[in-house]
Amino acid sequence: MENENRETIQKQGAEPEPVLSHDGIGLELEDVRNLLIQKHGENIGKDDPILMTVTILNAFLVELAKVNERHHQALTRVMSASTEQYITGVKTSVDGLKEKLSSASIDTIKAVLEQEDAKRQEHSQVMKWTSAIITMSALINVAVFILR
């Protein structure tokens, strides 16, 4: 049977895709045996001690996957915390900028209103003088008209 496997693989000439084990990590022992036949032309038995390295390496891959998952979760937590801090910092900066712009706008409006108030007071003073001059002129006209 093993010779048949080797001959079948050699006749096909195509490389078989390695099949992942049932847990999705590592290779099945039969796939490793077929790969060795294809690449090296050596057929090893199912009880060959070299296959123990495959089992050990598969166990290592399972543990590595667990470590990678823990690192992925930790990295996700760190990135989430960093993102939240970044968003909070940006929000604080934007709020500060809004406040500065609002106070700058208010300060500008106050300055314009103060200028307008000064102009209004000046105009009021001119109107008072104009009214006084017109009143004096009317009194003088009436006095001249009566005295004539």
FENQUINOR-V125800 format. One record per run of one state. SS is the DSSP state (helix for helix, strand for strand, loop for the rest). FROM is the first residue (numbers start at 1). TO is the last residue. If there is no record, write none. Layout:
# FENQUINOR-V125800
SS	FROM	TO
SS	FROM	TO
This chain:
# FENQUINOR-V125800
loop	1	1
helix	2	12
loop	13	19
strand	20	20
loop	21	26
strand	27	27
loop	28	28
helix	29	40
loop	41	50
helix	51	147
loop	148	148
